[in-house]
Amino acid sequence: MKCKALAAIIPLLFLAFNYDDGRLKTVYYSSLKTLKQADSPQKIKLYYSGRRSGQSMLASDGFLFTYKNRGARDVQISGSFCAWKPERMERSENGVWYYFLPAGKDGRSLTYKYVVDGIWIMDPQNPDRVDDRMGSYLSVAEPAVKAEGRFVSWRSMGGNTVEFRLYKPDANLVALVGDFNNWNPEDDLMTKGQGGIWRLRKKLFPGVYRYKFIVNGDWQPDIYNTHSGSDDTGEICSIIEIKK
């Protein structure tokens, strides 16, 4: 597999946007310049134009790596996919560094680290890691997005960060409410992603919290969370416990 930086690719000249086609998140290259948040490695389909004016649009499946650090002067990525030779990452106007790696054919997991102003670090957004047998760890990206199916609930992402998930492919608006946001429907709007799954990540202090989803105005519990209780109106709600 060749490691190829995005700097050599000419961005699209039209307005960029992202959408989800139900299988693989689609991203236009020009939208990367406006990234606001970093995330764990995402398997995407990247659309970009050719190098010459009028050349047809090209598409490539692969991984999008992102790391947010406004103060960093230089950020690189190094990993098993390029024999651990650091590759330069691009910076968005909001301080998010990004790198697109075309998909390989061997189907193996990818191990990697970021090099931030000369300092090697793990991906702070990715809880998946392996021991490097040298007193540290390597971040791991799977070779493909694992199908999560419809029966999804919350999951721990490490460091008291929780990802709330709900399969509602036909929903137009989904919000998360609970003890952690005073049951305010406007505080935690969820984002629709791959396969019709809505997601939201929150960092929660240790404790027990009640919560529900609001789907197109309808309040409902997380039916795939086996821990339930009652809200202040006596209706069924879901329970999550964050341990120290």
Buried (B, 14 or more C-beta within 10 A) or exposed (E): BEBBBBEEBBBBEEEBEEEBEEEBBBBBBBBBBEBEEBBBBBBBBBBBBEEEEEEEEEEBEBBBBBBBBEEBEEBBBBBBBBEEEBBBBBBBEEBBBBBBBBBBEEEEEBBBBBBBEEEEBBBBBBBBBEEEEEEEBBBBBBBEBEEBEEEBBBEEBEEBBBBBBBBBEEBEBBBBBBBBBEBEBEEBEBEBBBBBBBBBBBEBEEEEBBBBBBBEEEBBBBBBBEEEEEBEEEEEBBBBEBEE
